[in-house]
C-alpha cells in the first residue's frame, strides 16, 4: 500500500492505521462485490489490523463512517453501532500537537488496572472508564442529537478534567501531557470555543475543540497555526441535506392496461380516496409527496400528454362548469391550482425504460437528494405520518439513500423489485446487500432470504425511494455507453451501483401500497384503497 496522499496525522490517536485498514476492506468489498455492510468492513479491518504490531481498539474502526457521528457501545466482542444525526452544523478543530506519545505504554499501564482493582489508582481508572465515561458519552450523544454545541463543549471540558483526575496517576509520564494542557488553556483560544479535550488515550498527541460558529472555527485555526506554530484540521458535522423535491415518472404507455390506455393515461385513471372523493391517480401521488413536506414535484410526461396533466393542476374549469359545482368543489378547484404552482412537467418523448425516465429529471433535481414515487402505485399509511414522510424521517436519521420495502409472499415476488440485506433494527431497518428486479421464486429462495423472516417471505420495493443525486451519474453512464437490460435503461442496476458505492438502507414502511399496473390489481385497489 503506497499511502502518500493522506492528510491524517499518524501516531496521534486519530485512528490513522484503522483508516488504512478500513479503506483496504472497502476497496475489496467494492471491487469484488462482497456485499459487506459498513459494520462488515469494520470487522474485516479490525481482524486485519490485529495481525500487525499496531495497537488498535475496537472503537478505532468507527472511522468507517467518515464524518457521520456514531455512538458505539461495546463489551468485549459485542459491539453496537448507531448513527447519530445532527440537526445543525457543528464546527470542530483537530490540533496536531507536534509532540510525541507512547500509546503502548499508556494502554499497558491502564490494562494493569483490570480485571481487579488492587489499589486506589486502579479504582480511579475503573471509575472513570466505567460509569463516568458512560454518563458523559450518553449526554454527549444527546447534545449531538439536539445540535447543542455549547452543552457538548461543557461535556468535553468536563471529560478532560475527570480524565486528568482519575487517569493521570496511572501513567504520569505520558498522561501529564504538558503540550496538550498548554494548548487547551491558551488564552487566545478560549473566546472562540465552547470547550476542548484530548483525543483517544490522550497524551501529547492531538487536541480537539468545538468552535462557537464557522467564523470562530476559521479564527481558531489561524491562532493555532500562527501563534502556536501547530497544524490544524477542520471537521464540520452537517445534518442530512434537506429533501425538497419529488419526481414521478408518468410517461409510460401502460401496456398491461391496453386498450384502456389508448383513451386515458393510466396515471389519470379515476380512484376514490378515503374521504369519498373521486380523483385521478396522479393527484393522489402528488398529495402523498406534499404530505411529506416536499416543496416541488416534477412529473415526467410525454410532450403530447402535457396538456392532459396541466388540465388537472393548472387550468380551472370553464366558468359555466365552475358555477355548477358545489361550494365545496369550487374551493377544491382553488386547492388544485395551489398544488399546480408546485408542479413542474418534464418531457420524456422517447420511452426507453424506467431509468431513462428518472434521468430526464437530472437538471431539474440539480444535485439535491430527491423522493422518487412510482406513477402507478397508491399509498396508505398505518400511522399518523404518511408513507413518504416515514422515508424522509429515516433519511434524516441515516443520511444515505433509502428505499421503502414491504414484506411480500413468495407467490407475488416475481411482480416486484426485491432486496435483501442485514437488519440494523430487526423488522424495521436493514442495510441492503442486493437489489434484484422481479426475481423468480427459486432465485429469491436461494439469494434473497432475510434472516428472521418467515418461509417464502421476502422484501419487495414499496414504490418509494429517497435517492442521492449520484444516481444520475450512473444513469448517465448507462445511457452514454448504451448499457441496456431487456432493451431499456433500467434503474435497478444503478441502484445496485449506488448501494456498492455509497450504501443503501431499506425501511419496512408502516403502510400499504396499491398496485394499479394490471386490470385485476386496479380493480382490487379501487375496492381496498377507499377503505385503507
N, C-alpha and C positions, 0 to 999 in steps of 0.2 A: 504494500500500500504506500503510494507516494503522496503523503499529506503535506502539500506545500502551499495551500491556499486558505487554511483556516485562520480566523482572527480570534479564536478562543484560546486564552492563555492556558498553558499546561502546568500541571502540578500546583494548581491554585485552588483546588476544591470545587471546580466548576464542571466536574464530570466529563473532562475532555476525552479521556480514554473510553468512557462509556459511549460518548457520542460517535467515536470512530466505529466501535463495535455495532452500535445500532444501525449506522449507515451501511455497514457491510451486510448485516442481516436484511436490511430493507432492499439493498441492491439485488441480492439473490432472490428475495421474495418477488420483486417486480419482474426480474429477468426470467425466472422460471415459473412464475405464477403459482407460488407455493400456497397461496390463499391464507397466509398468516394475517391475523389481526395485529394491531399495534401492540397489544399485550403479548402476542406470539413473537413478534420481533424483539420485544424487551427480553423475553425468556431466552431466546436464542443468543442474544447479545450477552446476557449475563453468563450463560454457560460457556460462551467463547472467552469472555474476559477472565473468568476464574481459572482458565487453563494457562494463563500468563502470570508473571510475577506481580501484575498490577493489583493494588489493594482497592477493590471496589465494594460498595454496599449494594443492597437491593434497591435502594432509592435512586441510585445514580442513573439507572436506565429510564427514569422518568423523563429524561431529555428526549425520548422518542416522541413525545407530544409537542415538541417545539416550544413556541411561546404561548401555548394554550395551558393555563394553570390547571393543575390536577391536585387532588387530595389522595395521597397514598397511605393506606393502612396496612401494616404488615406484622406478622407474628411468625417468626421462623420462616418456613417456606410458603406460608399462606399470605397472599397479597390481594388487596382490594384496591382498585384504581377507579376514581370517579373524577370526571372533568368538572371544573368549577367555572361557570360563566360569570363574566363581569358586565355590569350594566353601563359602565362608562370607562373611558380611558384612564389607566393608571400609569404613572411615569416613574420608572426606576433608573438608577445608575449603578453599574457594577464597576468597582475600582480595583485594578491590579496594583497591589501594594509594593511590587518590585522588591520583595523581600523573600524569605525562604521559610518553609515549614516542613516538618517531618511527619507526614501523615501516619507512617508505620509506627513511629514512637507514640503518637497520640493515641492511636487505636489500641496499641499494646497495653498502655497504661490504663485505659478505660476498661478494656476487657478483663483486667485483673480484678475489677470490682464486681464481677459476676462469676458464678450464679449467686454466691452468698456474700453478704456484706460482713467483712471482718473487722472494720473499724469505722470511725465517723466519716472519714473521707469516702469510703465505699458507700456508706448510706447516703451521703450527699449526692454522689453521682447517680445512684439509683433513683433518688427522689426527683432529680431534675430530668433525667431521661425517661422517667415514668410519668407520674401524674402531672408534674408541672408542664412538661412538654406536651402531653395530651391536651391539657386545658388551653395552652397558648395556640396550638395548631387548630383546635376546634374553633376558637374565637377568631383566628386569622381567616379561616375559611368563611366564616360568617361575614367578616368585614369585606372579603373579596366579593362575595355574592351581592353585598349591598353597595359595592363601589365606594366604601368608606375609607378613603386614603388616610385620613387623619387618625382614625382608630387603628388602622394597620400599622402606621408609623409608631404609635404608642406601644403596640404589641411587639414590634421589632426591638424597640429600645428596652422594653421590659425583658424580652428574651435574652438580650445581651447581658443585662445586669444579673439575671438569675444564672446564666451560664458562667459568668465570672465568679460569682459567689460559690456555686456548687462544684464546678469542674476545674477551675484553675489549680486548686491544691492537688489534684490528682496528677497533673503533668505541668508543673510550673515552668519548666524550661521551654515549653512550646506555647502554652496557653496564656502566659502573661501577655504575649503579643503586643509589645510596645508600639510598633508601627500602626497596627490596627487601631489601637485606642487613641493614638495621636490624630489619626485621620477622623475617627468618629467624633472627636471632641473639638475639631478645628473650628475656631470662631466664625470664619467666613462662610462655613457650610451651614451653620445652624439656621439662619433665616430662610434658607432655600428648601429645607426638608421637614418632613413630619417625623422622621426617625431613621435609624440605621442599625446595622449589626454586622457581625462577621458572617462568613459563609461556611456551610458544611461543618466539618470537625474543627473549624476555626484555626487559630494560629495566624501568623503573618502572611496569609495567602491572598485573600480577597475581602473587600468590604462591599456592602450593598446598602443603598439608600432609596427611600421613596420620596420623590420630589413633590412639591406643593402643586405644581402645574407644569405645562410643557415649557414655558419660558424659564422656570426655575431649573428644569432638567438641563437645558442648554447652558445656563449660567453656572450650574454646579459642575458640569464637565469642564468649563473654562477655568473655574477655581482649581479643580483637581489637577488639570494639566499645566496651568500657568503658575499657580502658587506652590503646589506640592511636587511638581515635576513627575507626576504619576500618569498612567494611562487609564482611560475610562471607556466603558461601553454603555450605550443606551439600550434599555429594554422597555418597550411600551406594550402593556397588555390592552387589547382592544376588544370591545364587545363584538358579537357576531354582526355582520353587516345587515342592516335593516332590509327586509323584503318588501318592496313597494309594488312590484309588477307581477302580473299573471299572464300566461299565454294559453290560448285554447285553439287547437287545430280544428278547423271545420270546413276543409276544402275537399274532403273525400267524396266519392260518388255514392257510397252506400250500396255496394254490390249485393250484399246479402238481404237487403230490403227492397230490391228491384221487384216489380216495376213502380212501387210507391215513390221511390226516389227520383223517378223521371218527372214527377209532378211537384214533389216537396222535398227539400233538403232534409236529411234525417235529423239535423240539429234544430230544424224548425217543426218537427213533429209535435203535436199537442200532448201535454200531460196535465194532470190535475194535482195541485200541491196539497199540503196538509190543511190549508185554510179553505180548500174547496175552489180555488181559483184556477181556471184553465189558462195555460201559458205555453209558449214554445220551450222546448228543451234547453236551448241556448240561454234563455233568460234565467232559468234555474241554476245553470252552471255559473253564469256571471255573478248571480247573487251569492253562490257558495264562496266565490273568490272574495267578494266585497265583505262578506261576513267575517273573514279572517283578518280584516284590516288592510287589505290590498287597496292601493290608491288608483292604479291604472291597469286596464285589461286590454290585451291585444287578441283579436280573433283573426285567425288565418283563414282566408276565404279565396275562392276563385273570383277574378275580377268581374266576371259576368254575373256573379251572385251577390255582389256587394250591395246593390240597391235593396235586395230582399232583406238583408240584415239591417241596413240603415233604416228601413221602414219600421222596424221594431224599436230601435233605440234613438233615432234621430228625427223621425218625421211624425208629427201629430196627425191624427185622423182629420179628414176634411171637416169643415165646420158643421156641415149638415149631419154628419155621422157623430161628431163630438156632442152635438146638442141632444142626440138621442140617448147618450149614456147617462147612467145614474150619477149622482153627485160623487159617490164613492169611486166610480170608474173614471170620472173626469179628473179627480185628484190623482188616481193611479197613472193617468197619462203624464201628469207632471213628474211623478216618480220615475217613469220610464225615461223621460227627457233628461232628468238629473243623472241617471245612470249613463245615458248616452254621452254626456260630457266627459266621462271617464273611460270610454271605449274607443279604441283605435282599430281600424281594419287594415290588415296587411295581406298582400296578394301572394298566392301560390298558384300560378297559372298552369304549371306542369306538375301533375301528381306523380311524384317519384318516391313515395314512401313517407312513413311517419317521421323518420329522421330528417328528411328533406323539408317537411312542413315546419318542424321545430327550427331548423336552420334559417328559415325565412324571417324569423324574429330577431336575428342576431343584432342588427343595427339598432332596432327599437329597444331591446333589452339593455344594450350599452354597458356591458361589463358589470352587471349587477346580478346578485342571486335572484332567482325568479321561481314562481309557482307555476307548474305545468299541470293542466287538467285535461283529461280526455273529453272530446266533444260528444261522445255517445254514452256517457255514464251520468247517472244521478246519484246524489249522496244524501244520507240522513244520519245525523249524529245521535248517539245514545246518551249524550251528556249535554250540559248547557252550552258547551263550546262546539262550534261547527267542526266537521272533519278536517277542513283545511286549516282552521285555527290550531287544531291539535298538532298538525305537522309543523306549523310555524313555531309553536312553543318548543318542540323538540329541536328544531334548527337553532333557535336562540340559545338552547342549552348546550348543544354539542358542537355547533359551529362548522358543520360539514353537511354534504348533501344527504337528503332524507327521502325515502320512498315509503308511502303508505302501503301496508300489506294486510292481508286478510287470510284467516285460516279457511282452507278450501278442501273439500273431499277429493280423493284421487280421481273419481269418475269425472270431475269437471276440470282437472288441472290442464288438460290439453287446450283449453279455450283461452288461457291467460298466460301472461308472462309470469315467471316463477323465480323465487330467490331461495337461497339457503344461507346459513351463517351460524354464528355463535352468540348465544344470549349474553347480553350485558345486564339486562333486567328481565329475568325469566317471564315469558308471556307478554312482554311489552316492547322491549327494545333489543335489537340484535345488531352486531357488526356483520355486514353482508360479505360473504366469501364467494358468491357466484350469482350472476343473473343468467336466466335461460328463457328463451322465448318459446312459449307453447310446447312444453315437453310432452312426450307420450308417457304413459304411466310406468312402463318398465324403466325408462331413463330416470324419472322422478324418484322411483323407489331406490334406485342404485346410487344416485348422486345428489338428490335434493332433500333428503330427510333432515329434519331439525330435531336435535335432542329434546326429549321431554314431550313431544307431540304424539298424538295417537297414531295407530296404524293407518296408513293410507290417508294421512292428513298432511297438507303442505301449505306453504305460504305463497300466495299469489299476489300480484300487483293490484292495489286497490283502485288505481286510476288517478292518483295524485302524486306528484313528485315536487320536491323542492331542490333545485339544481344550482350548482356552482356554474358561473358563466364559462368555465373552462370546457364545458361540454361542447360549446360551439367550435373550439379548436379541433376537437376530434371529429365532429361532423364535417367541418371544412376540409379536413384531410381526406375523409372518405369520398367526398364529392370531387375534390381535386384529382384524386387517384382512381376515381371510378370504382370504388370498393362497394359492391352491391351484394345483397343477400336476397335470394328469390326475386332477383331483377330490380330491387328497390334499395334505397338508402334507409337503413333501419336505425332505430335509436338504441336498441338493446345492447349491441356490441360496443357502442360508445359509452353507455352506462357502465359496462364491464371495464372499459379502459379507465373511466373516471374513478371507479372503485379501486383499481390497482394503483393508480397514481395518487389519489387524494383521500381515499377512504369513503365509505358509504354506510349509512345506518338504515335499518328498516324499523318502522314503527307499526305495531299492530293497532290499527285505528279502531277506536271505540265508536263504531257506527256501521252502517250498511251501505253497500254500493248496489246500484240497479243498472244492469247492462241493457242497452237498447239496440244492440247491434244485429239482432236477428228477429224475425217476426214473433217467435214464441217468447223470446226474452222481453221484447217490447210489450207484448200483451200482458205478461205476468207483472212487469214493472208498473204498468198502468194500475193494476189491481193493488199491488203492495205499497207503492210509493205514497199514495194518499193516506194509508193507514200507518206509515212509519213514524 
